């Protein structure tokens, strides 16, 4: 039988696209209604948050959550894709790098910054994905856009030999970024700032909003559980919503009104984030917009019965 409505937290393996994981999870969960809350490139591993059943309606709001990543940036080589999957376009031997220079460059890329997405990103240009245009041989010039890098910590550095045979420096980092930030672009920009070029050689997502990699299951483990006839470890809909969003406990009258599509007074007028509205019996009723004096449901999960 189909899995219950909720979120499935998957530790994505390298070499799989996010679409591949969704396709496998549709079989594991017994439903076509599975989507993800933010893609990971095939080379990346880590937390992929999947919505199952009604929880696919949460995904639009989860995409905007901030995220944590562990990454390795290679200084000394630039690639056409800003990551290890692209061909090297320039190389500069890096045998030593003053820690103070590195720290200063990292600091300049921390906080509110203007970032030009990688040309092979999924950003659309005149209705067509940028990466499709690049792979068709077009030159793509994407505009910079504001992003926030709340944390950019250097964990370790070590010497290595690059794909072009030159000595390079691998830098292990941990970052916390806003939605829409490209860690590949951070790697590129760090190398550009230091005058040696750079690209991303490893990326692992460890957090999406209120969800942590520690609670995710490897895809192989989920497949093995399915073959044993076990249920998928789906986070129930109400638990998923209250973990991801601020929560408002409704009384019976408020729950009934929202179920009929009516507005109710806002608990905190003027707030910009959505609020999970939960009925007295613990049912997720709606995601609320409380930006005005009266709150309206952006998404209703428990319409009133007629």
PASEBA-1860 file (N, C-alpha, C; in nm, 3 decimals):
! residues 306
1> XXXXXXXX> 0.084/-0.119/0.000/0.000/0.000/0.000/0.088/0.125/0.000 ~ 0.035/0.238/-0.049/0.117/0.359/-0.055/0.163/0.405/0.082 ~ 0.280/0.469/0.085/0.330/0.525/0.211/0.238/0.636/0.258 ~ 0.243/0.666/0.387/0.162/0.774/0.441/0.212/0.908/0.389 ~ 0.126/1.010/0.397/0.166/1.145/0.356/0.271/1.198/0.452 ~ 0.377/1.256/0.398/0.481/1.313/0.483/0.609/1.332/0.406 ~ 0.718/1.345/0.479/0.849/1.368/0.419/0.938/1.246/0.436 ~ 1.009/1.212/0.330/1.108/1.105/0.333/1.245/1.170/0.322
9> XXXXXXXX> 1.330/1.147/0.421/1.464/1.208/0.424/1.563/1.105/0.371 ~ 1.624/1.136/0.257/1.713/1.043/0.188/1.855/1.098/0.188 ~ 1.952/1.011/0.216/2.094/1.044/0.200/2.131/1.004/0.057 ~ 2.131/1.104/-0.032/2.152/1.078/-0.174/2.295/1.031/-0.202 ~ 2.310/0.923/-0.280/2.445/0.879/-0.317/2.501/0.962/-0.432 ~ 2.631/0.963/-0.446/2.694/1.029/-0.560/2.661/0.954/-0.688 ~ 2.655/1.028/-0.799/2.627/0.967/-0.927/2.480/0.959/-0.962 ~ 2.394/0.988/-0.866/2.249/0.988/-0.889/2.201/1.133/-0.902
17> XXXXXXXX> 2.114/1.157/-0.999/2.048/1.288/-1.004/1.933/1.288/-0.904 ~ 1.887/1.406/-0.868/1.772/1.415/-0.779/1.650/1.350/-0.841 ~ 1.637/1.363/-0.974/1.524/1.299/-1.044/1.533/1.147/-1.033 ~ 1.655/1.093/-1.041/1.673/0.948/-1.025/1.622/0.902/-0.888 ~ 1.655/0.979/-0.785/1.614/0.943/-0.649/1.463/0.951/-0.636 ~ 1.403/1.055/-0.694/1.257/1.067/-0.690/1.192/0.947/-0.760 ~ 1.247/0.908/-0.876/1.191/0.795/-0.950/1.198/0.667/-0.868 ~ 1.312/0.641/-0.802/1.324/0.523/-0.718/1.227/0.532/-0.600
25> XXXXXXXX> 1.213/0.650/-0.541/1.128/0.666/-0.423/0.981/0.650/-0.456 ~ 0.943/0.682/-0.578/0.803/0.658/-0.619/0.771/0.510/-0.610 ~ 0.865/0.426/-0.649/0.843/0.282/-0.639/0.842/0.238/-0.493 ~ 0.936/0.290/-0.414/0.945/0.250/-0.274/0.822/0.293/-0.195 ~ 0.766/0.409/-0.230/0.652/0.463/-0.155/0.517/0.423/-0.215 ~ 0.520/0.358/-0.330/0.397/0.311/-0.390/0.306/0.419/-0.441 ~ 0.364/0.533/-0.483/0.283/0.643/-0.536/0.365/0.725/-0.633 ~ 0.297/0.781/-0.733/0.363/0.873/-0.826/0.382/1.010/-0.763
33> XXXXXXXX> 0.310/1.036/-0.654/0.309/1.171/-0.596/0.427/1.187/-0.500 ~ 0.547/1.204/-0.559/0.670/1.227/-0.484/0.746/1.339/-0.553 ~ 0.796/1.433/-0.476/0.878/1.542/-0.530/0.987/1.577/-0.432 ~ 1.078/1.666/-0.470/1.188/1.703/-0.381/1.190/1.852/-0.352 ~ 1.250/1.887/-0.238/1.256/2.026/-0.192/1.394/2.085/-0.218 ~ 1.436/2.086/-0.343/1.567/2.143/-0.375/1.661/2.039/-0.427 ~ 1.707/2.056/-0.550/1.787/1.956/-0.618/1.930/1.950/-0.566 ~ 1.992/1.836/-0.586/2.136/1.817/-0.565/2.195/1.768/-0.696
41> XXXXXXXX> 2.311/1.822/-0.736/2.379/1.776/-0.856/2.419/1.629/-0.841 ~ 2.435/1.557/-0.952/2.475/1.416/-0.942/2.603/1.392/-0.861 ~ 2.701/1.482/-0.870/2.825/1.462/-0.797/2.808/1.480/-0.646 ~ 2.701/1.550/-0.605/2.680/1.581/-0.463/2.612/1.465/-0.391 ~ 2.635/1.460/-0.261/2.568/1.361/-0.176/2.497/1.436/-0.063 ~ 2.422/1.358/0.017/2.365/1.418/0.136/2.214/1.431/0.132 ~ 2.163/1.520/0.213/2.021/1.527/0.245/1.937/1.575/0.127 ~ 1.846/1.488/0.086/1.744/1.522/-0.013/1.610/1.503/0.056
49> XXXXXXXX> 1.534/1.611/0.067/1.404/1.607/0.135/1.297/1.580/0.030 ~ 1.227/1.468/0.044/1.123/1.430/-0.051/0.986/1.444/0.013 ~ 0.892/1.499/-0.062/0.754/1.504/-0.018/0.676/1.389/-0.078 ~ 0.597/1.322/0.004/0.518/1.207/-0.040/0.370/1.239/-0.020 ~ 0.288/1.214/-0.123/0.145/1.238/-0.112/0.114/1.385/-0.090 ~ 0.030/1.414/0.008/-0.009/1.553/0.035/0.109/1.642/0.072 ~ 0.216/1.582/0.122/0.332/1.662/0.163/0.405/1.725/0.045 ~ 0.375/1.684/-0.079/0.433/1.754/-0.193/0.390/1.900/-0.193
57> XXXXXXXX> 0.279/1.930/-0.125/0.231/2.069/-0.120/0.311/2.153/-0.021 ~ 0.396/2.089/0.059/0.486/2.163/0.147/0.613/2.208/0.074 ~ 0.645/2.141/-0.037/0.778/2.154/-0.095/0.810/2.295/-0.143 ~ 0.711/2.363/-0.201/0.734/2.500/-0.249/0.786/2.588/-0.137 ~ 0.736/2.567/-0.016/0.776/2.650/0.098/0.907/2.601/0.160 ~ 0.938/2.471/0.148/1.064/2.419/0.201/1.182/2.458/0.115 ~ 1.160/2.478/-0.015/1.269/2.513/-0.105/1.340/2.640/-0.058 ~ 1.266/2.731/0.002/1.324/2.858/0.045/1.401/2.853/0.175
65> XXXXXXXX> 1.410/2.736/0.239/1.484/2.726/0.367/1.634/2.740/0.344 ~ 1.706/2.785/0.448/1.851/2.787/0.438/1.906/2.646/0.451 ~ 2.032/2.628/0.410/2.090/2.495/0.401/2.235/2.495/0.448 ~ 2.280/2.379/0.499/2.419/2.360/0.539/2.486/2.262/0.443 ~ 2.612/2.288/0.412/2.690/2.199/0.328/2.831/2.183/0.382 ~ 2.887/2.064/0.367/3.030/2.041/0.379/3.084/2.027/0.237 ~ 3.194/2.093/0.207/3.244/2.095/0.069/3.396/2.096/0.067 ~ 3.451/2.057/-0.046/3.595/2.070/-0.071/3.614/2.154/-0.195
73> XXXXXXXX> 3.688/2.263/-0.179/3.719/2.355/-0.288/3.864/2.334/-0.329 ~ 3.887/2.316/-0.459/4.023/2.300/-0.510/4.071/2.432/-0.567 ~ 4.175/2.488/-0.506/4.235/2.613/-0.552/4.353/2.583/-0.644 ~ 4.355/2.647/-0.760/4.464/2.626/-0.857/4.415/2.581/-0.992 ~ 4.287/2.540/-1.000/4.230/2.499/-1.127/4.089/2.554/-1.142 ~ 4.059/2.606/-1.260/3.923/2.648/-1.295/3.867/2.547/-1.394 ~ 3.736/2.523/-1.387/3.672/2.433/-1.483/3.552/2.501/-1.546 ~ 3.508/2.448/-1.658/3.398/2.510/-1.732/3.267/2.502/-1.655
81> XXXXXXXX> 3.255/2.404/-1.566/3.132/2.386/-1.488/3.144/2.435/-1.345 ~ 3.262/2.483/-1.305/3.290/2.525/-1.167/3.290/2.408/-1.070 ~ 3.290/2.285/-1.123/3.303/2.167/-1.038/3.390/2.063/-1.109 ~ 3.408/1.948/-1.044/3.502/1.848/-1.095/3.452/1.775/-1.218 ~ 3.326/1.795/-1.257/3.272/1.725/-1.373/3.307/1.793/-1.504 ~ 3.357/1.918/-1.498/3.389/1.991/-1.619/3.537/1.990/-1.651 ~ 3.570/2.017/-1.775/3.711/2.019/-1.816/3.781/2.140/-1.757 ~ 3.910/2.122/-1.729/3.991/2.231/-1.673/4.015/2.335/-1.782
89> XXXXXXXX> 3.987/2.460/-1.749/4.005/2.569/-1.845/4.128/2.653/-1.814 ~ 4.179/2.649/-1.693/4.298/2.725/-1.654/4.357/2.663/-1.528 ~ 4.489/2.670/-1.515/4.553/2.617/-1.395/4.669/2.706/-1.354 ~ 4.685/2.719/-1.222/4.794/2.797/-1.163/4.849/2.713/-1.049 ~ 4.978/2.678/-1.050/5.032/2.597/-0.939/5.015/2.668/-0.805 ~ 4.964/2.595/-0.708/4.949/2.648/-0.572/5.023/2.554/-0.478 ~ 5.141/2.596/-0.437/5.221/2.513/-0.347/5.210/2.559/-0.203 ~ 5.170/2.683/-0.186/5.156/2.738/-0.051/5.061/2.856/-0.058
97> XXXXXXXX> 4.987/2.878/0.047/4.894/2.991/0.050/4.889/3.043/0.192 ~ 4.915/3.172/0.205/4.914/3.234/0.337/4.775/3.222/0.399 ~ 4.765/3.165/0.520/4.634/3.149/0.585/4.558/3.280/0.600 ~ 4.630/3.389/0.619/4.565/3.518/0.633/4.498/3.562/0.504 ~ 4.563/3.537/0.391/4.503/3.569/0.261/4.376/3.487/0.240 ~ 4.383/3.359/0.272/4.268/3.272/0.256/4.153/3.319/0.345 ~ 4.183/3.349/0.471/4.080/3.394/0.564/4.015/3.524/0.517 ~ 4.095/3.615/0.463/4.042/3.742/0.416/3.951/3.723/0.295
105> XXXXXXXX> 3.990/3.633/0.205/3.907/3.605/0.087/3.775/3.541/0.127 ~ 3.781/3.448/0.223/3.659/3.384/0.272/3.567/3.489/0.337 ~ 3.626/3.580/0.412/3.546/3.684/0.479/3.474/3.772/0.377 ~ 3.539/3.798/0.263/3.476/3.882/0.161/3.357/3.812/0.094 ~ 3.352/3.682/0.106/3.242/3.606/0.046/3.137/3.564/0.151 ~ 3.147/3.621/0.269/3.055/3.588/0.378/2.962/3.706/0.402 ~ 2.837/3.675/0.435/2.737/3.778/0.459/2.646/3.795/0.339 ~ 2.593/3.914/0.320/2.508/3.943/0.205/2.596/3.978/0.087
113> XXXXXXXX> 2.594/3.894/-0.016/2.682/3.912/-0.131/2.601/3.904/-0.260 ~ 2.658/3.957/-0.367/2.602/3.944/-0.501/2.675/3.827/-0.569 ~ 2.600/3.727/-0.610/2.660/3.607/-0.669/2.610/3.584/-0.811 ~ 2.703/3.559/-0.902/2.668/3.519/-1.037/2.657/3.367/-1.039 ~ 2.539/3.312/-1.068/2.526/3.166/-1.070/2.619/3.103/-1.172 ~ 2.655/2.977/-1.149/2.733/2.904/-1.247/2.658/2.898/-1.379 ~ 2.730/2.904/-1.489/2.665/2.903/-1.621/2.596/2.771/-1.649 ~ 2.633/2.664/-1.578/2.567/2.535/-1.598/2.462/2.511/-1.489
121> XXXXXXXX> 2.410/2.616/-1.430/2.305/2.604/-1.331/2.170/2.585/-1.399 ~ 2.067/2.563/-1.316/1.932/2.544/-1.369/1.858/2.676/-1.389 ~ 1.927/2.789/-1.371/1.863/2.919/-1.393/1.815/2.927/-1.538 ~ 1.693/2.979/-1.555/1.638/2.989/-1.690/1.678/3.120/-1.757 ~ 1.714/3.112/-1.885/1.744/3.228/-1.967/1.649/3.222/-2.086 ~ 1.555/3.318/-2.092/1.453/3.319/-2.197/1.381/3.184/-2.206 ~ 1.347/3.129/-2.089/1.268/3.007/-2.085/1.345/2.878/-2.100 ~ 1.476/2.885/-2.116/1.557/2.765/-2.136/1.664/2.758/-2.028
129> XXXXXXXX> 1.684/2.641/-1.969/1.783/2.625/-1.863/1.921/2.667/-1.913 ~ 1.993/2.738/-1.825/2.127/2.785/-1.862/2.218/2.670/-1.902 ~ 2.212/2.557/-1.829/2.303/2.447/-1.861/2.274/2.387/-1.998 ~ 2.148/2.392/-2.043/2.116/2.344/-2.178/2.181/2.435/-2.282 ~ 2.178/2.565/-2.258/2.238/2.660/-2.351/2.390/2.641/-2.358 ~ 2.454/2.622/-2.241/2.599/2.603/-2.239/2.637/2.476/-2.314 ~ 2.564/2.367/-2.289/2.596/2.241/-2.354/2.566/2.242/-2.503 ~ 2.488/2.342/-2.547/2.462/2.359/-2.690/2.566/2.448/-2.756
137> XXXXXXXX> 2.663/2.493/-2.677/2.771/2.575/-2.730/2.750/2.724/-2.718 ~ 2.641/2.766/-2.652/2.615/2.909/-2.637/2.699/2.968/-2.523 ~ 2.730/3.096/-2.537/2.790/3.170/-2.426/2.676/3.229/-2.343 ~ 2.679/3.203/-2.213/2.572/3.250/-2.125/2.630/3.347/-2.023 ~ 2.568/3.463/-2.013/2.612/3.565/-1.917/2.497/3.591/-1.821 ~ 2.505/3.529/-1.702/2.397/3.542/-1.605/2.420/3.663/-1.515 ~ 2.314/3.734/-1.480/2.331/3.850/-1.390/2.353/3.805/-1.247 ~ 2.422/3.888/-1.170/2.442/3.861/-1.027/2.309/3.878/-0.955
145> XXXXXXXX> 2.296/3.806/-0.844/2.175/3.819/-0.763/2.214/3.811/-0.616 ~ 2.133/3.870/-0.529/2.169/3.872/-0.386/2.148/3.735/-0.321 ~ 2.246/3.691/-0.245/2.236/3.569/-0.165/2.298/3.599/-0.029 ~ 2.275/3.510/0.065/2.335/3.527/0.198/2.415/3.405/0.234 ~ 2.542/3.428/0.267/2.630/3.322/0.317/2.648/3.349/0.466 ~ 2.568/3.282/0.548/2.568/3.310/0.691/2.692/3.255/0.760 ~ 2.747/3.146/0.707/2.868/3.087/0.763/2.956/3.035/0.650 ~ 3.086/3.058/0.660/3.183/3.008/0.562/3.310/2.979/0.642
153> XXXXXXXX> 3.320/2.857/0.693/3.430/2.819/0.782/3.528/2.728/0.708 ~ 3.657/2.759/0.720/3.761/2.671/0.668/3.794/2.568/0.775 ~ 3.781/2.439/0.741/3.805/2.331/0.836/3.946/2.275/0.825 ~ 3.998/2.266/0.702/4.131/2.207/0.682/4.179/2.241/0.542 ~ 4.311/2.236/0.523/4.370/2.251/0.390/4.474/2.141/0.371 ~ 4.494/2.100/0.245/4.596/1.998/0.216/4.638/2.009/0.071 ~ 4.763/1.976/0.047/4.818/1.979/-0.088/4.770/1.857/-0.167 ~ 4.753/1.876/-0.297/4.709/1.768/-0.384/4.762/1.794/-0.524
161> XXXXXXXX> 4.740/1.700/-0.614/4.776/1.717/-0.754/4.647/1.726/-0.834 ~ 4.633/1.831/-0.913/4.510/1.853/-0.987/4.499/1.766/-1.110 ~ 4.382/1.773/-1.175/4.358/1.695/-1.296/4.453/1.732/-1.408 ~ 4.502/1.857/-1.407/4.595/1.902/-1.510/4.741/1.872/-1.474 ~ 4.762/1.808/-1.359/4.897/1.770/-1.318/4.970/1.874/-1.235 ~ 4.909/1.989/-1.210/4.976/2.094/-1.132/4.947/2.074/-0.984 ~ 5.036/2.122/-0.897/5.006/2.118/-0.754/4.891/2.214/-0.721 ~ 4.797/2.168/-0.639/4.681/2.249/-0.602/4.663/2.241/-0.451
169> XXXXXXXX> 4.572/2.322/-0.401/4.540/2.320/-0.258/4.392/2.288/-0.243 ~ 4.361/2.180/-0.171/4.223/2.145/-0.141/4.184/2.204/-0.006 ~ 4.071/2.271/-0.003/4.024/2.341/0.116/3.889/2.284/0.156 ~ 3.883/2.222/0.274/3.758/2.170/0.326/3.686/2.284/0.399 ~ 3.557/2.304/0.365/3.482/2.415/0.423/3.345/2.366/0.470 ~ 3.284/2.445/0.555/3.146/2.423/0.600/3.072/2.555/0.582 ~ 2.959/2.551/0.511/2.887/2.674/0.481/2.740/2.661/0.518 ~ 2.682/2.774/0.555/2.537/2.788/0.572/2.494/2.897/0.476
177> XXXXXXXX> 2.400/2.865/0.386/2.366/2.958/0.279/2.214/2.969/0.263 ~ 2.173/3.080/0.205/2.032/3.100/0.175/1.993/3.021/0.052 ~ 1.863/3.006/0.034/1.813/2.942/-0.087/1.863/3.017/-0.210 ~ 1.900/2.942/-0.314/1.946/3.004/-0.437/2.095/3.029/-0.443 ~ 2.167/2.995/-0.337/2.313/3.012/-0.336/2.377/2.888/-0.398 ~ 2.474/2.910/-0.487/2.547/2.800/-0.550/2.683/2.785/-0.484 ~ 2.707/2.670/-0.421/2.836/2.646/-0.358/2.945/2.636/-0.464 ~ 2.911/2.586/-0.582/3.006/2.586/-0.694/3.054/2.727/-0.725
185> XXXXXXXX> 2.960/2.820/-0.721/2.997/2.959/-0.749/3.084/3.016/-0.638 ~ 3.059/2.975/-0.512/3.147/3.016/-0.403/3.289/2.967/-0.427 ~ 3.302/2.842/-0.471/3.435/2.786/-0.500/3.503/2.865/-0.611 ~ 3.429/2.892/-0.717/3.483/2.971/-0.829/3.527/3.109/-0.783 ~ 3.441/3.176/-0.704/3.470/3.313/-0.663/3.585/3.320/-0.563 ~ 3.599/3.216/-0.479/3.713/3.214/-0.387/3.843/3.205/-0.467 ~ 3.846/3.117/-0.567/3.965/3.106/-0.651/3.995/3.233/-0.728 ~ 3.890/3.298/-0.778/3.908/3.423/-0.851/3.964/3.532/-0.760
193> XXXXXXXX> 3.910/3.542/-0.639/3.957/3.643/-0.543/4.105/3.625/-0.512 ~ 4.148/3.498/-0.503/4.288/3.469/-0.470/4.379/3.469/-0.593 ~ 4.321/3.484/-0.711/4.400/3.492/-0.833/4.455/3.360/-0.883 ~ 4.398/3.247/-0.835/4.451/3.117/-0.876/4.344/3.028/-0.940 ~ 4.220/3.072/-0.939/4.112/2.989/-0.991/4.070/2.884/-0.890 ~ 3.949/2.835/-0.903/3.902/2.734/-0.809/3.777/2.665/-0.861 ~ 3.755/2.547/-0.811/3.631/2.475/-0.843/3.597/2.379/-0.729 ~ 3.477/2.325/-0.733/3.425/2.237/-0.630/3.459/2.092/-0.664
201> XXXXXXXX> 3.517/2.018/-0.568/3.547/1.877/-0.595/3.464/1.782/-0.509 ~ 3.399/1.832/-0.404/3.311/1.747/-0.323/3.207/1.835/-0.256 ~ 3.085/1.781/-0.244/2.976/1.856/-0.181/2.882/1.759/-0.112 ~ 2.851/1.788/0.014/2.758/1.705/0.091/2.663/1.797/0.166 ~ 2.534/1.784/0.140/2.435/1.867/0.209/2.399/1.800/0.342 ~ 2.407/1.876/0.450/2.386/1.820/0.584/2.261/1.871/0.653 ~ 2.198/1.976/0.599/2.077/2.029/0.662/1.995/2.105/0.559 ~ 1.863/2.091/0.569/1.768/2.172/0.493/1.665/2.224/0.593
209> XXXXXXXX> 1.671/2.352/0.626/1.578/2.407/0.725/1.586/2.331/0.855 ~ 1.474/2.275/0.900/1.470/2.203/1.027/1.502/2.055/1.016 ~ 1.552/2.011/0.901/1.577/1.869/0.879/1.727/1.843/0.863 ~ 1.775/1.737/0.930/1.918/1.711/0.940/1.955/1.579/0.873 ~ 2.075/1.575/0.818/2.124/1.454/0.752/2.127/1.335/0.847 ~ 2.148/1.360/0.976/2.154/1.251/1.074/2.025/1.170/1.077 ~ 1.914/1.230/1.034/1.785/1.162/1.036/1.750/1.099/0.901 ~ 1.840/1.111/0.803/1.814/1.057/0.670/1.863/0.913/0.660
217> XXXXXXXX> 1.809/0.840/0.562/1.850/0.702/0.537/1.913/0.691/0.398 ~ 2.025/0.618/0.385/2.082/0.596/0.252/1.981/0.527/0.160 ~ 1.986/0.559/0.033/1.891/0.504/-0.062/1.898/0.351/-0.066 ~ 2.016/0.295/-0.056/2.030/0.149/-0.056/1.959/0.087/0.064 ~ 1.967/0.153/0.180/1.899/0.103/0.300/1.747/0.105/0.280 ~ 1.696/0.212/0.220/1.553/0.222/0.195/1.507/0.114/0.098 ~ 1.589/0.090/-0.004/1.555/-0.014/-0.101/1.552/-0.152/-0.035 ~ 1.650/-0.178/0.051/1.655/-0.306/0.122/1.533/-0.320/0.214
225> XXXXXXXX> 1.494/-0.212/0.280/1.377/-0.217/0.368/1.251/-0.246/0.288 ~ 1.240/-0.185/0.171/1.124/-0.210/0.084/1.118/-0.357/0.043 ~ 1.233/-0.412/0.009/1.235/-0.552/-0.034/1.203/-0.648/0.080 ~ 1.223/-0.604/0.204/1.184/-0.685/0.320/1.037/-0.665/0.358 ~ 0.970/-0.577/0.283/0.829/-0.552/0.310/0.803/-0.450/0.418 ~ 0.906/-0.372/0.456/0.890/-0.273/0.562/0.832/-0.143/0.507 ~ 0.764/-0.069/0.593/0.711/0.061/0.555/0.826/0.162/0.546 ~ 0.809/0.260/0.460/0.909/0.366/0.449/0.904/0.456/0.573
233> XXXXXXXX> 1.019/0.502/0.622/1.023/0.587/0.742/0.984/0.732/0.712 ~ 0.860/0.751/0.674/0.810/0.883/0.636/0.780/0.964/0.762 ~ 0.828/1.088/0.766/0.793/1.181/0.874/0.649/1.225/0.851 ~ 0.557/1.196/0.946/0.416/1.229/0.924/0.395/1.377/0.892 ~ 0.288/1.403/0.819/0.262/1.537/0.765/0.267/1.645/0.872 ~ 0.197/1.626/0.984/0.193/1.731/1.086/0.331/1.748/1.150 ~ 0.405/1.639/1.172/0.539/1.650/1.230/0.634/1.721/1.134 ~ 0.619/1.692/1.005/0.703/1.758/0.905/0.677/1.907/0.903
241> XXXXXXXX> 0.551/1.947/0.905/0.517/2.089/0.898/0.562/2.164/1.023 ~ 0.542/2.104/1.142/0.580/2.174/1.265/0.731/2.179/1.283 ~ 0.805/2.084/1.219/0.952/2.091/1.223/1.005/2.198/1.130 ~ 0.930/2.225/1.023/0.980/2.317/0.921/0.936/2.461/0.941 ~ 0.819/2.481/1.003/0.760/2.614/1.009/0.717/2.649/1.151 ~ 0.704/2.779/1.182/0.643/2.818/1.309/0.504/2.756/1.319 ~ 0.459/2.725/1.441/0.334/2.652/1.458/0.231/2.735/1.534 ~ 0.109/2.729/1.489/-0.003/2.794/1.558/-0.106/2.686/1.593
249> XXXXXXXX> -0.139/2.676/1.721/-0.239/2.581/1.767/-0.376/2.648/1.758 ~ -0.467/2.589/1.685/-0.599/2.645/1.662/-0.699/2.595/1.764 ~ -0.806/2.672/1.784/-0.920/2.616/1.856/-1.016/2.556/1.753 ~ -1.122/2.494/1.800/-1.212/2.424/1.709/-1.275/2.520/1.607 ~ -1.313/2.639/1.653/-1.378/2.735/1.563/-1.282/2.780/1.453 ~ -1.156/2.806/1.490/-1.059/2.849/1.391/-1.031/2.739/1.290 ~ -1.017/2.616/1.338/-0.992/2.503/1.247/-1.108/2.485/1.150 ~ -1.230/2.499/1.201/-1.348/2.483/1.115/-1.353/2.593/1.010
257> XXXXXXXX> -1.325/2.716/1.051/-1.329/2.829/0.958/-1.228/2.811/0.846 ~ -1.106/2.774/0.880/-1.005/2.753/0.777/-1.044/2.638/0.684 ~ -1.104/2.535/0.742/-1.148/2.422/0.660/-1.254/2.461/0.558 ~ -1.331/2.565/0.588/-1.432/2.615/0.495/-1.377/2.725/0.403 ~ -1.246/2.750/0.412/-1.185/2.851/0.326/-1.199/2.992/0.376 ~ -1.237/3.008/0.503/-1.255/3.142/0.560/-1.124/3.191/0.623 ~ -1.117/3.321/0.642/-1.003/3.382/0.711/-1.028/3.380/0.862 ~ -0.917/3.388/0.937/-0.926/3.401/1.082/-0.832/3.514/1.124
265> XXXXXXXX> -0.848/3.573/1.242/-0.756/3.678/1.286/-0.612/3.627/1.291 ~ -0.519/3.708/1.247/-0.377/3.672/1.254/-0.328/3.679/1.398 ~ -0.247/3.580/1.437/-0.189/3.582/1.571/-0.073/3.681/1.578 ~ 0.003/3.694/1.467/0.115/3.787/1.461/0.110/3.859/1.326 ~ 0.023/3.959/1.313/0.012/4.029/1.184/0.146/4.087/1.139 ~ 0.171/4.078/1.010/0.293/4.135/0.953/0.406/4.038/0.933 ~ 0.392/3.914/0.982/0.502/3.819/0.963/0.508/3.774/0.818 ~ 0.630/3.746/0.769/0.649/3.713/0.628/0.656/3.563/0.603
273> XXXXXXXX> 0.685/3.484/0.708/0.697/3.340/0.689/0.561/3.272/0.705 ~ 0.549/3.153/0.646/0.424/3.079/0.660/0.420/3.012/0.797 ~ 0.299/2.981/0.841/0.277/2.923/0.973/0.198/2.793/0.957 ~ 0.243/2.688/1.025/0.169/2.562/1.025/0.056/2.572/1.126 ~ -0.067/2.559/1.079/-0.186/2.569/1.164/-0.235/2.429/1.198 ~ -0.240/2.397/1.327/-0.271/2.262/1.373/-0.397/2.265/1.458 ~ -0.488/2.172/1.431/-0.615/2.166/1.502/-0.597/2.107/1.642 ~ -0.697/2.119/1.728/-0.685/2.064/1.864/-0.658/1.913/1.867
281> XXXXXXXX> -0.701/1.840/1.763/-0.676/1.695/1.763/-0.544/1.658/1.698 ~ -0.459/1.760/1.665/-0.326/1.733/1.612/-0.320/1.716/1.463 ~ -0.423/1.756/1.391/-0.424/1.748/1.244/-0.368/1.877/1.185 ~ -0.286/1.863/1.080/-0.239/1.980/1.007/-0.354/2.032/0.922 ~ -0.400/2.153/0.952/-0.515/2.210/0.882/-0.470/2.287/0.759 ~ -0.365/2.370/0.775/-0.325/2.458/0.665/-0.188/2.518/0.692 ~ -0.131/2.575/0.587/-0.019/2.668/0.601/-0.077/2.808/0.587 ~ -0.053/2.891/0.687/-0.117/3.022/0.695/-0.026/3.135/0.649
289> XXXXXXXX> -0.089/3.234/0.587/-0.027/3.362/0.556/-0.082/3.462/0.657 ~ 0.004/3.508/0.749/-0.039/3.604/0.851/0.019/3.744/0.827 ~ 0.045/3.775/0.702/0.106/3.904/0.672/0.011/4.021/0.695 ~ -0.121/3.992/0.702/-0.218/4.098/0.725/-0.291/4.073/0.858 ~ -0.388/4.156/0.886/-0.458/4.143/1.014/-0.542/4.016/1.021 ~ -0.585/3.969/0.904/-0.655/3.840/0.900/-0.570/3.741/0.822 ~ -0.566/3.618/0.872/-0.483/3.514/0.812/-0.564/3.432/0.713 ~ -0.499/3.398/0.602/-0.563/3.312/0.504/-0.476/3.188/0.481
297> XXXXXXXX> -0.537/3.082/0.437/-0.464/2.958/0.410/-0.398/2.966/0.273 ~ -0.267/2.947/0.271/-0.199/2.933/0.141/-0.222/2.793/0.086 ~ -0.220/2.694/0.174/-0.247/2.556/0.137/-0.337/2.498/0.245 ~ -0.443/2.430/0.206/-0.533/2.366/0.303/-0.517/2.215/0.293 ~ -0.491/2.151/0.408/-0.470/2.006/0.412/-0.591/1.933/0.469 ~ -0.674/2.003/0.546/-0.791/1.938/0.609/-0.915/2.021/0.584 ~ -0.968/2.016/0.460/-1.091/2.091/0.433/-1.207/2.039/0.516 ~ -1.299/2.127/0.548/-1.416/2.086/0.628/-1.500/1.988/0.550
305> XX> -1.550/1.888/0.616/-1.637/1.791/0.550/-1.774/1.852/0.529 ~ -1.837/1.810/0.423/-1.968/1.865/0.391/-2.076/1.762/0.411
END
